[in-house]
């Protein structure tokens, strides 16, 4: 049985760890609220933009370059992970899905240090790495989207996908892979508010019952040339927001679990300490009683 000094040291060590995890939990909770508000605030705009494109696509016969699937070419995937750990299985679950749904010769771009290191360790072909601030500004998403668009238009890649963690609730974050280029016309009518991925947008369904007579200025091609890059930019931005909200939520939950486990361990160690202390006192009393009997 451990002595009293060892148990006291363990209790002190666990208490120190508990204070650290508690502080990290509070910091993550504050950041989580801001990130969640930012992600949820952008969903309606993303959904409306998608509805506009879906209805606009029905009235234009010309096919834009960003809507065409080029022949040949490789697969490119942008992987959005975290820069820091201590967020449960967030990055591990995303990595499993990436490995399951990409070919061996695929190229990768990364946002976040964790999966950049993991992909490099697996000898995957990394072509670019980006840093994003916290909270995420739109200016950080624009160069990423521009680079992806340029790579796609060069004909080097036949498809470009994004792997990110979709924020659903504080306790639920789902790894998700979404194709951004070429823009799939059949997917334009689906939600991009990320809470109901894959569901049809009500506005598109409602407006499909009549034919809109649009007047384009300067031309249909000119409208698409401006609207489609904006669409891609905002999709990347929203995915970054979803990933950041998922990260802070997962870290807050992980740190709360660690704090609860530390407090439970402190209770068990305190109980063990009291038992050992009581046994030592009882042993001393027996020795004193035995000595007094021997002196009689």
Backbone as CSV, one residue per row, in Angstrom:
resi,resn,N_x,N_y,N_z,CA_x,CA_y,CA_z,C_x,C_y,C_z
1,UNK,0.837,-1.198,0.000,0.000,0.000,0.000,0.877,1.256,0.000
2,UNK,0.509,2.257,-0.797,1.299,3.484,-0.904,1.338,4.213,0.429
3,UNK,2.457,4.898,0.701,2.543,5.653,1.946,1.869,7.009,1.788
4,UNK,1.710,7.705,2.911,0.980,8.966,2.917,1.649,10.034,2.053
5,UNK,2.968,10.074,2.049,3.679,11.084,1.268,3.423,10.918,-0.232
6,UNK,3.475,9.665,-0.711,3.226,9.410,-2.135,1.806,9.811,-2.535
7,UNK,0.836,9.500,-1.679,-0.554,9.838,-1.992,-0.753,11.348,-2.007
8,UNK,-0.130,12.054,-1.046,-0.223,13.512,-1.029,0.364,14.119,-2.299
9,UNK,1.479,13.571,-2.771,2.093,14.057,-4.006,1.163,13.836,-5.207
10,UNK,0.533,12.674,-5.250,-0.372,12.386,-6.362,-1.594,13.311,-6.332
11,UNK,-2.126,13.554,-5.139,-3.281,14.461,-5.021,-2.904,15.860,-5.484
12,UNK,-1.725,16.339,-5.086,-1.276,17.666,-5.492,-1.091,17.745,-7.002
13,UNK,-0.510,16.679,-7.577,-0.276,16.653,-9.023,-1.590,16.669,-9.802
14,UNK,-2.552,15.866,-9.354,-3.844,15.811,-10.042,-4.589,17.132,-9.887
15,UNK,-4.479,17.768,-8.716,-5.125,19.074,-8.517,-4.555,20.118,-9.468
16,UNK,-3.227,20.115,-9.650,-2.600,21.048,-10.585,-3.077,20.814,-12.015
17,UNK,-3.159,19.534,-12.384,-3.658,19.196,-13.725,-5.104,19.638,-13.886
18,UNK,-5.898,19.442,-12.838,-7.303,19.838,-12.878,-7.455,21.342,-13.070
19,UNK,-6.597,22.122,-12.428,-6.651,23.578,-12.582,-6.330,23.993,-14.017
20,UNK,-5.365,23.288,-14.631,-4.996,23.596,-16.019,-6.136,23.266,-16.972
21,UNK,-6.698,22.054,-16.831,-7.788,21.647,-17.736,-9.031,22.512,-17.532
22,UNK,-9.264,22.955,-16.287,-10.400,23.840,-16.027,-10.215,25.181,-16.727
23,UNK,-8.991,25.709,-16.652,-8.713,26.979,-17.328,-8.859,26.831,-18.844
24,UNK,-8.365,25.716,-19.387,-8.481,25.483,-20.828,-9.944,25.295,-21.232
25,UNK,-10.726,24.692,-20.362,-12.158,24.524,-20.634,-12.859,25.877,-20.735
26,UNK,-12.537,26.783,-19.811,-13.167,28.107,-19.816,-12.758,28.918,-21.048
27,UNK,-11.467,28.829,-21.417,-10.991,29.544,-22.612,-11.665,28.992,-23.862
28,UNK,-11.744,27.652,-23.962,-12.375,27.020,-25.121,-13.861,27.361,-25.189
29,UNK,-14.513,27.449,-24.027,-15.941,27.777,-24.001,-16.181,29.188,-24.526
30,UNK,-15.311,30.138,-24.151,-15.444,31.521,-24.632,-15.229,31.589,-26.145
31,UNK,-14.191,30.904,-26.621,-13.923,30.888,-28.061,-15.012,30.132,-28.816
32,UNK,-15.535,29.072,-28.202,-16.576,28.266,-28.838,-17.811,29.107,-29.122
33,UNK,-18.227,29.937,-28.162,-19.421,30.760,-28.354,-19.248,31.707,-29.539
34,UNK,-18.089,32.346,-29.638,-17.841,33.253,-30.747,-17.806,32.507,-32.077
35,UNK,-17.133,31.355,-32.101,-17.013,30.581,-33.340,-18.355,30.032,-33.785
36,UNK,-19.162,29.558,-32.836,-20.489,29.052,-33.177,-21.374,30.165,-33.735
37,UNK,-21.348,31.333,-33.106,-22.148,32.458,-33.586,-21.724,32.862,-34.996
38,UNK,-20.412,32.852,-35.246,-19.899,33.225,-36.555,-20.317,32.211,-37.620
39,UNK,-20.250,30.928,-37.284,-20.624,29.878,-38.240,-22.116,29.909,-38.548
40,UNK,-22.927,30.027,-37.506,-24.379,30.027,-37.702,-24.826,31.276,-38.451
41,UNK,-24.180,32.420,-38.188,-24.565,33.673,-38.850,-24.331,33.607,-40.357
42,UNK,-23.334,32.827,-40.789,-23.023,32.759,-42.214,-23.834,31.743,-42.984
43,UNK,-24.582,30.902,-42.303,-25.289,29.821,-42.996,-26.409,30.332,-43.887
44,UNK,-27.156,31.320,-43.433,-28.288,31.796,-44.226,-27.813,32.448,-45.517
45,UNK,-26.737,33.240,-45.434,-26.205,33.868,-46.649,-25.731,32.798,-47.627
46,UNK,-25.029,31.787,-47.119,-24.559,30.697,-47.968,-25.717,29.981,-48.643
47,UNK,-26.771,29.760,-47.895,-27.962,29.088,-48.420,-28.642,29.927,-49.496
48,UNK,-28.768,31.244,-49.264,-29.401,32.144,-50.226,-28.572,32.249,-51.511
49,UNK,-27.269,32.333,-51.357,-26.391,32.398,-52.528,-26.533,31.150,-53.374
50,UNK,-26.648,30.013,-52.712,-26.826,28.751,-53.421,-28.159,28.737,-54.169
51,UNK,-29.208,29.280,-53.538,-30.522,29.323,-54.183,-30.503,30.208,-55.422
52,UNK,-29.805,31.345,-55.349,-29.698,32.230,-56.507,-29.007,31.534,-57.662
53,UNK,-27.904,30.847,-57.363,-27.172,30.141,-58.414,-28.010,29.022,-59.027
54,UNK,-28.746,28.298,-58.188,-29.567,27.189,-58.680,-30.634,27.692,-59.639
55,UNK,-31.286,28.793,-59.316,-32.314,29.354,-60.193,-31.708,30.001,-61.435
56,UNK,-30.554,30.635,-61.270,-29.892,31.277,-62.400,-29.415,30.247,-63.413
57,UNK,-28.934,29.113,-62.909,-28.415,28.068,-63.795,-29.492,27.544,-64.728
58,UNK,-30.740,27.535,-64.305,-31.831,27.007,-65.115,-32.143,27.894,-66.317
59,UNK,-31.752,29.160,-66.264,-32.105,30.098,-67.341,-30.958,30.357,-68.296
60,UNK,-29.793,29.788,-68.040,-28.619,30.042,-68.874,-28.219,28.765,-69.591
61,UNK,-28.101,28.848,-70.883,-27.749,27.670,-71.671,-26.241,27.475,-71.739
62,UNK,-25.489,28.552,-71.658,-24.039,28.443,-71.726,-23.496,27.738,-70.483
63,UNK,-22.464,26.923,-70.685,-21.859,26.210,-69.565,-20.533,26.857,-69.207
64,UNK,-20.425,27.254,-67.966,-19.228,27.939,-67.503,-18.104,26.929,-67.275
65,UNK,-16.853,27.418,-67.351,-15.687,26.537,-67.183,-15.650,25.902,-65.803
66,UNK,-16.166,26.603,-64.796,-16.145,26.059,-63.438,-17.223,24.997,-63.220
67,UNK,-18.112,24.840,-64.216,-19.152,23.812,-64.132,-18.801,22.566,-64.935
68,UNK,-17.730,22.644,-65.731,-17.337,21.526,-66.585,-16.338,20.632,-65.865
69,UNK,-16.429,19.342,-66.115,-15.464,18.390,-65.579,-14.391,18.131,-66.629
70,UNK,-13.151,18.556,-66.394,-12.101,18.348,-67.399,-11.729,16.875,-67.509
71,UNK,-11.289,16.501,-68.690,-10.859,15.115,-68.904,-9.465,14.925,-68.322
72,UNK,-9.231,13.758,-67.752,-7.942,13.489,-67.135,-7.757,14.297,-65.872
73,UNK,-6.518,14.497,-65.505,-6.239,15.289,-64.308,-6.296,14.458,-63.041
74,UNK,-5.692,14.989,-62.008,-5.624,14.311,-60.727,-6.711,14.832,-59.791
75,UNK,-6.725,14.254,-58.604,-7.653,14.697,-57.569,-6.910,15.567,-56.563
76,UNK,-7.512,16.681,-56.203,-6.954,17.579,-55.185,-7.909,17.651,-54.012
77,UNK,-7.358,17.617,-52.793,-8.200,17.745,-51.610,-7.609,18.769,-50.649
78,UNK,-8.463,19.710,-50.236,-8.102,20.664,-49.188,-8.575,20.088,-47.863
79,UNK,-7.644,19.887,-46.924,-7.956,19.294,-45.624,-7.862,20.375,-44.557
80,UNK,-8.980,20.636,-43.873,-9.035,21.669,-42.841,-9.016,20.991,-41.470
81,UNK,-7.934,21.161,-40.735,-7.802,20.549,-39.405,-7.470,21.639,-38.393
82,UNK,-6.910,21.255,-37.263,-6.599,22.215,-36.195,-5.091,22.403,-36.081
83,UNK,-4.685,23.518,-35.497,-3.270,23.769,-35.237,-2.830,23.149,-33.911
84,UNK,-3.777,22.983,-32.986,-3.459,22.456,-31.662,-4.258,21.191,-31.397
85,UNK,-3.797,20.419,-30.435,-4.470,19.188,-30.067,-5.448,19.386,-28.914
86,UNK,-5.608,18.344,-28.109,-6.501,18.359,-26.950,-7.944,18.676,-27.346
87,UNK,-8.373,18.096,-28.473,-9.756,18.304,-28.920,-10.409,16.962,-29.248
88,UNK,-10.104,15.960,-28.450,-10.740,14.655,-28.622,-10.321,13.986,-29.918
89,UNK,-11.268,13.288,-30.541,-10.971,12.556,-31.770,-11.287,13.340,-33.030
90,UNK,-11.329,14.665,-32.940,-11.733,15.500,-34.076,-10.845,15.258,-35.292
91,UNK,-9.536,15.407,-35.137,-8.620,15.251,-36.259,-8.490,13.796,-36.688
92,UNK,-8.526,12.878,-35.731,-8.403,11.456,-36.060,-9.567,10.988,-36.916
93,UNK,-10.768,11.394,-36.567,-11.952,10.994,-37.341,-11.913,11.578,-38.751
94,UNK,-11.458,12.826,-38.864,-11.361,13.438,-40.191,-10.306,12.736,-41.039
95,UNK,-9.173,12.389,-40.429,-8.112,11.706,-41.163,-8.573,10.341,-41.669
96,UNK,-9.343,9.628,-40.861,-9.862,8.323,-41.287,-10.736,8.475,-42.527
97,UNK,-11.575,9.487,-42.545,-12.452,9.679,-43.702,-11.653,10.098,-44.934
98,UNK,-10.644,10.949,-44.732,-9.799,11.368,-45.856,-9.087,10.170,-46.466
99,UNK,-8.502,9.316,-45.636,-7.800,8.135,-46.133,-8.738,7.176,-46.846
100,UNK,-9.991,7.109,-46.378,-10.952,6.172,-46.971,-11.486,6.650,-48.317
101,UNK,-11.467,7.972,-48.562,-12.145,8.507,-49.744,-11.219,9.217,-50.719
102,UNK,-9.913,9.001,-50.624,-8.991,9.611,-51.584,-8.107,8.535,-52.200
103,UNK,-7.700,8.785,-53.436,-6.808,7.860,-54.131,-5.372,8.056,-53.660
104,UNK,-4.533,7.093,-53.956,-3.147,7.147,-53.492,-2.349,8.258,-54.154
105,UNK,-2.717,8.653,-55.380,-1.953,9.672,-56.100,-2.551,11.071,-55.951
106,UNK,-3.500,11.250,-55.058,-4.144,12.551,-54.883,-3.164,13.560,-54.287
107,UNK,-3.346,14.827,-54.646,-2.573,15.924,-54.057,-3.384,16.547,-52.925
108,UNK,-2.664,17.114,-51.953,-3.329,17.678,-50.779,-2.864,19.100,-50.513
109,UNK,-3.817,19.936,-50.117,-3.559,21.223,-49.496,-4.067,21.137,-48.072
110,UNK,-3.445,21.845,-47.158,-3.867,21.736,-45.762,-4.048,23.114,-45.139
111,UNK,-5.001,23.169,-44.236,-5.162,24.291,-43.317,-5.151,23.669,-41.929
112,UNK,-4.147,23.972,-41.136,-4.043,23.346,-39.815,-2.836,22.426,-39.737
113,UNK,-2.131,22.532,-38.649,-0.857,21.825,-38.484,-1.013,20.331,-38.244
114,UNK,-2.069,19.926,-37.534,-2.189,18.542,-37.092,-2.247,17.548,-38.251
115,UNK,-3.155,17.772,-39.196,-3.268,16.822,-40.301,-2.204,17.056,-41.370
116,UNK,-1.604,18.234,-41.386,-0.454,18.425,-42.280,0.672,17.488,-41.872
117,UNK,0.929,17.409,-40.581,1.969,16.502,-40.089,1.575,15.043,-40.303
118,UNK,0.291,14.727,-40.082,-0.168,13.350,-40.244,-0.075,12.902,-41.700
119,UNK,-0.445,13.774,-42.633,-0.370,13.420,-44.057,1.075,13.316,-44.521
120,UNK,1.933,14.201,-44.004,3.350,14.128,-44.359,3.978,12.836,-43.843
121,UNK,3.568,12.419,-42.664,4.085,11.173,-42.094,3.681,9.966,-42.934
122,UNK,2.518,10.056,-43.587,2.033,8.973,-44.452,2.517,9.120,-45.890
123,UNK,3.446,10.052,-46.125,4.062,10.249,-47.439,3.047,10.666,-48.502
124,UNK,1.983,11.400,-48.096,1.041,11.930,-49.083,1.628,13.194,-49.713
125,UNK,1.212,13.482,-50.925,1.790,14.590,-51.687,1.153,15.911,-51.276
126,UNK,1.890,16.718,-50.525,1.406,18.023,-50.070,1.927,19.108,-51.003
127,UNK,1.022,19.908,-51.561,1.427,20.937,-52.519,1.339,22.345,-51.930
128,UNK,0.575,22.531,-50.862,0.444,23.870,-50.260,-0.091,23.751,-48.847
129,UNK,0.236,24.756,-48.038,-0.262,24.817,-46.660,-0.615,26.265,-46.358
130,UNK,-1.764,26.453,-45.691,-2.253,27.795,-45.415,-2.475,27.966,-43.917
131,UNK,-2.301,29.195,-43.448,-2.593,29.535,-42.056,-3.823,30.425,-42.000
132,UNK,-4.681,30.177,-41.015,-5.918,30.926,-40.865,-5.985,31.465,-39.439
133,UNK,-6.379,32.729,-39.301,-6.466,33.343,-37.984,-7.705,32.857,-37.239
134,UNK,-7.732,33.175,-35.966,-8.881,32.836,-35.122,-9.300,34.104,-34.359
135,UNK,-10.528,34.610,-34.554,-11.601,34.118,-35.427,-11.259,34.285,-36.905
136,UNK,-11.956,33.512,-37.759,-11.608,33.439,-39.179,-12.137,34.657,-39.925
137,UNK,-11.258,35.471,-40.537,-11.730,36.571,-41.391,-11.940,36.080,-42.822
138,UNK,-12.839,36.739,-43.545,-13.102,36.338,-44.929,-11.850,36.500,-45.793
139,UNK,-10.998,37.454,-45.422,-9.778,37.703,-46.196,-8.850,36.493,-46.204
140,UNK,-8.917,35.633,-45.182,-8.080,34.443,-45.139,-8.593,33.350,-46.074
141,UNK,-9.891,33.356,-46.348,-10.477,32.329,-47.212,-10.293,32.657,-48.685
142,UNK,-10.264,33.944,-49.027,-10.232,34.345,-50.436,-9.000,33.845,-51.188
143,UNK,-7.774,33.981,-50.662,-6.621,33.460,-51.415,-6.636,31.945,-51.581
144,UNK,-7.200,31.245,-50.607,-7.308,29.787,-50.728,-8.236,29.436,-51.884
145,UNK,-9.407,30.081,-51.925,-10.372,29.815,-52.995,-9.803,30.213,-54.351
146,UNK,-9.094,31.322,-54.410,-8.497,31.772,-55.675,-7.467,30.773,-56.177
147,UNK,-6.641,30.276,-55.269,-5.620,29.288,-55.652,-6.264,28.004,-56.167
148,UNK,-7.286,27.529,-55.470,-7.980,26.319,-55.909,-8.605,26.507,-57.284
149,UNK,-9.213,27.673,-57.513,-9.842,27.951,-58.800,-8.808,27.982,-59.917
150,UNK,-7.676,28.631,-59.662,-6.621,28.693,-60.674,-6.076,27.310,-60.999
151,UNK,-5.892,26.479,-59.975,-5.395,25.129,-60.211,-6.384,24.303,-61.026
152,UNK,-7.667,24.481,-60.756,-8.682,23.736,-61.496,-8.752,24.190,-62.949
153,UNK,-8.741,25.506,-63.185,-8.833,26.033,-64.548,-7.594,25.700,-65.371
154,UNK,-6.470,25.423,-64.707,-5.256,25.051,-65.444,-5.371,23.672,-66.075
155,UNK,-6.377,22.881,-65.652,-6.570,21.544,-66.202,-5.763,20.465,-65.508
156,UNK,-5.009,20.837,-64.476,-4.185,19.858,-63.778,-5.016,18.904,-62.939
157,UNK,-6.154,19.403,-62.440,-6.999,18.593,-61.561,-8.397,18.447,-62.151
158,UNK,-8.916,17.227,-62.057,-10.269,16.964,-62.555,-11.327,17.239,-61.503
159,UNK,-10.939,17.221,-60.234,-11.877,17.542,-59.159,-11.104,18.068,-57.958
160,UNK,-11.731,18.988,-57.242,-11.150,19.543,-56.020,-12.193,19.430,-54.918
161,UNK,-11.819,18.755,-53.832,-12.734,18.532,-52.720,-12.165,19.160,-51.452
162,UNK,-13.038,19.349,-50.477,-12.636,19.909,-49.185,-13.073,18.949,-48.086
163,UNK,-12.134,18.577,-47.233,-12.430,17.748,-46.064,-12.426,18.656,-44.835
164,UNK,-13.538,18.687,-44.132,-13.658,19.540,-42.957,-14.561,18.857,-41.942
165,UNK,-14.651,19.422,-40.764,-15.521,18.890,-39.720,-16.748,19.766,-39.615
166,UNK,-17.899,19.190,-39.895,-19.157,19.928,-39.895,-19.690,20.069,-38.471
167,UNK,-19.933,21.310,-38.067,-20.464,21.567,-36.729,-21.976,21.357,-36.717
168,UNK,-22.436,20.471,-35.855,-23.870,20.236,-35.700,-24.361,20.742,-34.351
169,UNK,-23.779,20.209,-33.280,-24.077,20.697,-31.932,-22.770,20.741,-31.151
170,UNK,-22.844,21.227,-29.925,-21.643,21.287,-29.097,-21.059,19.906,-28.868
171,UNK,-21.905,18.881,-28.829,-21.450,17.517,-28.580,-21.258,16.706,-29.852
172,UNK,-21.697,17.217,-30.995,-21.653,16.445,-32.238,-20.960,17.232,-33.333
173,UNK,-19.846,16.685,-33.835,-19.144,17.236,-34.985,-18.843,16.080,-35.941
174,UNK,-19.197,16.254,-37.202,-19.123,15.166,-38.168,-18.086,15.456,-39.247
175,UNK,-17.130,14.529,-39.479,-16.196,14.722,-40.600,-16.945,14.652,-41.923
176,UNK,-16.629,15.569,-42.830,-17.387,15.682,-44.066,-16.451,16.000,-45.219
177,UNK,-16.749,15.453,-46.397,-15.996,15.764,-47.617,-16.972,16.283,-48.652
178,UNK,-16.689,17.475,-49.176,-17.582,18.124,-50.139,-16.790,18.564,-51.362
179,UNK,-17.328,18.321,-52.539,-16.673,18.746,-53.769,-17.038,20.195,-54.059
180,UNK,-16.003,21.004,-54.305,-16.237,22.414,-54.625,-16.017,22.714,-56.101
181,UNK,-15.133,21.957,-56.763,-14.877,22.128,-58.188,-14.705,20.765,-58.858
182,UNK,-15.318,20.548,-60.020,-16.253,21.470,-60.665,-17.542,21.597,-59.847
183,UNK,-18.201,22.744,-59.973,-19.464,22.957,-59.268,-20.510,22.042,-59.889
184,UNK,-21.076,21.174,-59.081,-22.057,20.221,-59.584,-23.424,20.888,-59.658
185,UNK,-23.953,21.009,-60.897,-25.244,21.662,-61.082,-26.352,20.949,-60.322
186,UNK,-26.237,19.619,-60.217,-27.273,18.852,-59.513,-27.242,19.098,-58.014
187,UNK,-26.093,19.601,-57.507,-25.965,19.838,-56.070,-26.270,21.286,-55.692
188,UNK,-26.501,22.149,-56.675,-26.742,23.556,-56.371,-28.035,23.761,-55.591
189,UNK,-28.991,22.837,-55.770,-30.274,22.973,-55.072,-30.226,22.421,-53.656
190,UNK,-29.048,21.921,-53.240,-28.932,21.392,-51.885,-28.503,22.484,-50.923
191,UNK,-28.833,22.280,-49.672,-28.479,23.246,-48.634,-26.966,23.391,-48.526
192,UNK,-26.536,24.613,-48.249,-25.151,24.855,-47.903,-25.083,25.586,-46.567
193,UNK,-26.092,25.366,-45.726,-26.031,25.935,-44.379,-25.387,24.938,-43.433
194,UNK,-25.017,23.744,-43.953,-24.197,22.752,-43.302,-24.845,22.082,-42.099
195,UNK,-25.999,22.555,-41.684,-26.714,21.844,-40.629,-27.604,20.774,-41.257
196,UNK,-28.022,21.031,-42.496,-28.842,20.054,-43.211,-28.219,19.724,-44.544
197,UNK,-26.954,19.309,-44.541,-26.247,19.001,-45.777,-26.993,17.931,-46.561
198,UNK,-27.163,18.164,-47.852,-27.822,17.184,-48.699,-29.307,17.395,-48.854
199,UNK,-29.917,18.252,-48.024,-31.349,18.523,-48.141,-31.585,19.608,-49.181
200,UNK,-32.761,19.583,-49.809,-33.076,20.562,-50.842,-33.469,21.886,-50.211
201,UNK,-33.021,22.983,-50.836,-33.335,24.319,-50.344,-34.796,24.634,-50.652
202,UNK,-35.606,25.001,-49.677,-37.017,25.286,-49.912,-37.238,26.382,-50.946
203,UNK,-36.363,27.418,-50.958,-36.542,28.524,-51.894,-36.430,28.057,-53.344
204,UNK,-35.532,27.094,-53.598,-35.359,26.593,-54.955,-36.583,25.795,-55.373
205,UNK,-37.071,24.971,-54.478,-38.240,24.147,-54.774,-39.455,25.022,-55.043
206,UNK,-39.609,26.110,-54.273,-40.760,26.990,-54.414,-40.682,27.790,-55.710
207,UNK,-39.492,28.289,-56.068,-39.354,29.139,-57.229,-39.264,28.355,-58.532
208,UNK,-39.112,27.043,-58.444,-39.002,26.235,-59.648,-40.334,26.089,-60.360
209,UNK,-41.445,26.508,-59.745,-42.770,26.344,-60.329,-43.071,27.384,-61.397
210,UNK,-42.207,28.425,-61.512,-42.431,29.410,-62.557,-41.114,29.729,-63.243
211,UNK,-41.197,30.290,-64.433,-40.004,30.632,-65.199,-39.720,32.119,-65.042
212,UNK,-38.548,32.423,-64.532,-38.178,33.821,-64.321,-37.580,34.391,-65.599
213,UNK,-37.935,35.612,-65.915,-37.428,36.289,-67.110,-36.350,37.267,-66.668
214,UNK,-35.086,36.816,-66.695,-33.988,37.649,-66.210,-33.441,38.518,-67.341
215,UNK,-33.055,39.722,-67.004,-32.327,40.598,-67.910,-30.897,40.701,-67.391
216,UNK,-29.935,40.217,-68.173,-28.552,40.151,-67.715,-27.782,41.393,-68.171
217,UNK,-27.018,41.942,-67.246,-26.178,43.087,-67.557,-24.817,42.856,-66.913
218,UNK,-23.727,42.734,-67.646,-23.642,42.959,-69.087,-24.052,41.761,-69.942
219,UNK,-23.879,40.519,-69.415,-24.220,39.330,-70.188,-24.351,38.164,-69.223
220,UNK,-25.007,37.058,-69.636,-25.082,35.885,-68.756,-23.711,35.371,-68.350
221,UNK,-22.772,35.352,-69.304,-21.425,34.882,-68.999,-20.745,35.803,-67.993
222,UNK,-20.967,37.121,-68.147,-20.375,38.069,-67.213,-20.914,37.912,-65.804
223,UNK,-22.218,37.596,-65.696,-22.820,37.375,-64.379,-22.197,36.153,-63.713
224,UNK,-22.073,35.074,-64.483,-21.493,33.851,-63.919,-20.019,34.046,-63.571
225,UNK,-19.300,34.813,-64.404,-17.881,35.065,-64.132,-17.676,35.736,-62.783
226,UNK,-18.627,36.529,-62.341,-18.528,37.213,-61.045,-19.170,36.425,-59.916
227,UNK,-20.260,35.728,-60.224,-21.020,35.054,-59.169,-20.383,33.732,-58.742
228,UNK,-19.856,32.965,-59.691,-19.290,31.657,-59.344,-18.044,31.765,-58.466
229,UNK,-17.095,32.681,-58.742,-15.969,32.842,-57.804,-16.428,33.247,-56.404
230,UNK,-17.440,34.131,-56.330,-17.976,34.505,-55.026,-18.554,33.292,-54.315
231,UNK,-19.241,32.445,-55.063,-19.818,31.218,-54.501,-18.728,30.321,-53.915
232,UNK,-17.652,30.121,-54.675,-16.551,29.258,-54.210,-15.873,29.879,-52.993
233,UNK,-15.618,31.199,-53.052,-14.993,31.881,-51.911,-15.803,31.689,-50.637
234,UNK,-17.108,31.846,-50.768,-17.939,31.767,-49.571,-18.067,30.328,-49.074
235,UNK,-18.044,29.357,-49.989,-18.090,27.964,-49.543,-16.855,27.626,-48.711
236,UNK,-15.686,28.041,-49.180,-14.448,27.799,-48.428,-14.502,28.510,-47.079
237,UNK,-14.969,29.740,-47.080,-15.076,30.517,-45.846,-16.003,29.836,-44.843
238,UNK,-17.163,29.377,-45.313,-18.118,28.728,-44.407,-17.563,27.420,-43.858
239,UNK,-16.824,26.678,-44.683,-16.212,25.430,-44.210,-15.150,25.700,-43.153
240,UNK,-14.409,26.789,-43.315,-13.435,27.174,-42.288,-14.142,27.527,-40.980
241,UNK,-15.269,28.230,-41.084,-16.038,28.584,-39.889,-16.575,27.340,-39.193
242,UNK,-17.093,26.400,-39.977,-17.628,25.163,-39.400,-16.524,24.388,-38.687
243,UNK,-15.354,24.326,-39.306,-14.229,23.592,-38.708,-13.766,24.253,-37.413
244,UNK,-13.724,25.584,-37.400,-13.273,26.281,-36.199,-14.280,26.138,-35.066
245,UNK,-15.578,26.210,-35.387,-16.601,25.999,-34.357,-16.528,24.577,-33.815
246,UNK,-16.281,23.609,-34.687,-16.149,22.210,-34.255,-14.935,22.034,-33.353
247,UNK,-13.829,22.699,-33.711,-12.602,22.580,-32.920,-12.801,23.068,-31.490
248,UNK,-13.345,24.261,-31.329,-13.508,24.816,-29.983,-14.559,24.039,-29.184
249,UNK,-15.587,23.550,-29.865,-16.600,22.751,-29.166,-16.002,21.447,-28.670
250,UNK,-15.242,20.773,-29.538,-14.623,19.504,-29.162,-13.603,19.694,-28.044
251,UNK,-12.845,20.796,-28.107,-11.846,21.042,-27.063,-12.511,21.353,-25.726
252,UNK,-13.598,22.112,-25.751,-14.309,22.417,-24.510,-14.849,21.144,-23.870
253,UNK,-15.436,20.266,-24.690,-15.979,19.006,-24.174,-14.854,18.120,-23.640
254,UNK,-13.735,18.055,-24.369,-12.600,17.222,-23.942,-12.009,17.723,-22.633
255,UNK,-11.874,19.031,-22.495,-11.305,19.584,-21.265,-12.267,19.440,-20.084
256,UNK,-13.559,19.540,-20.351,-14.539,19.314,-19.282,-14.472,17.874,-18.804
257,UNK,-14.351,16.943,-19.750,-14.236,15.534,-19.390,-12.960,15.279,-18.587
258,UNK,-11.852,15.915,-18.997,-10.589,15.761,-18.272,-10.695,16.336,-16.860
259,UNK,-11.355,17.484,-16.729,-11.532,18.093,-15.403,-12.387,17.206,-14.505
260,UNK,-13.468,16.669,-15.055,-14.344,15.781,-14.271,-13.586,14.520,-13.838
261,UNK,-12.788,13.978,-14.738,-12.006,12.782,-14.389,-10.972,13.092,-13.312
262,UNK,-10.365,14.277,-13.392,-9.382,14.666,-12.375,-10.042,14.821,-11.005
263,UNK,-11.211,15.429,-10.977,-11.926,15.589,-9.709,-12.338,14.238,-9.128
264,UNK,-12.738,13.334,-9.996,-13.090,11.989,-9.528,-11.863,11.272,-8.967
265,UNK,-10.715,11.453,-9.637,-9.479,10.828,-9.158,-9.052,11.420,-7.814
266,UNK,-9.248,12.724,-7.644,-8.903,13.373,-6.374,-9.737,12.797,-5.234
267,UNK,-11.028,12.569,-5.494,-11.887,11.966,-4.475,-11.411,10.574,-4.104
268,UNK,-11.051,9.772,-5.113,-10.572,8.401,-4.841,-9.256,8.433,-4.071
269,UNK,-8.348,9.332,-4.459,-7.061,9.420,-3.766,-7.233,9.930,-2.338
270,UNK,-8.153,10.866,-2.150,-8.422,11.371,-0.795,-8.978,10.270,0.095
271,UNK,-9.867,9.452,-0.452,-10.413,8.325,0.301,-9.314,7.342,0.658
272,UNK,-8.430,7.059,-0.316,-7.315,6.146,-0.041,-6.381,6.735,1.008
273,UNK,-6.144,8.051,0.912,-5.275,8.730,1.883,-5.852,8.605,3.290
274,UNK,-7.153,8.818,3.426,-7.788,8.717,4.746,-7.726,7.292,5.291
275,UNK,-7.881,6.304,4.401,-7.799,4.906,4.841,-6.396,4.582,5.355
276,UNK,-5.389,5.008,4.580,-4.002,4.743,4.995,-3.688,5.465,6.301
277,UNK,-4.151,6.715,6.398,-3.916,7.495,7.616,-4.606,6.853,8.813
278,UNK,-5.853,6.375,8.615,-6.577,5.726,9.699,-5.890,4.429,10.112
279,UNK,-5.374,3.689,9.104,-4.669,2.444,9.423,-3.404,2.728,10.220
280,UNK,-2.717,3.828,9.865,-1.498,4.178,10.597,-1.816,4.573,12.037
281,UNK,-2.906,5.328,12.221,-3.307,5.727,13.582,-3.706,4.510,14.398
282,UNK,-4.458,3.603,13.769,-4.878,2.381,14.476,-3.677,1.542,14.874
283,UNK,-2.704,1.460,13.971,-1.489,0.682,14.272,-0.728,1.300,15.437
284,UNK,-0.645,2.618,15.476,0.054,3.281,16.578,-0.677,3.059,17.904
285,UNK,-2.012,3.128,17.874,-2.791,2.897,19.096,-2.584,1.475,19.613
286,UNK,-2.531,0.512,18.687,-2.305,-0.874,19.092,-0.931,-1.043,19.725
287,UNK,0.051,-0.358,19.134,1.404,-0.459,19.707,1.442,0.140,21.113
288,UNK,0.774,1.301,21.297,0.750,1.934,22.622,0.021,1.046,23.630
289,UNK,-1.120,0.492,23.206,-1.891,-0.385,24.099,-1.086,-1.618,24.462
290,UNK,-0.404,-2.192,23.494,0.418,-3.387,23.750,1.539,-3.067,24.726
291,UNK,2.177,-1.912,24.563,3.256,-1.505,25.444,2.760,-1.297,26.872
292,UNK,1.562,-0.698,27.026,1.007,-0.465,28.347,0.660,-1.794,29.031
293,UNK,0.128,-2.760,28.277,-0.155,-4.078,28.832,1.101,-4.775,29.304
294,UNK,2.167,-4.586,28.528,3.424,-5.253,28.888,4.032,-4.668,30.153
295,UNK,3.747,-3.401,30.444,4.293,-2.728,31.614,3.513,-3.044,32.885
296,UNK,2.308,-3.601,32.766,1.509,-3.886,33.955,2.061,-5.066,34.711
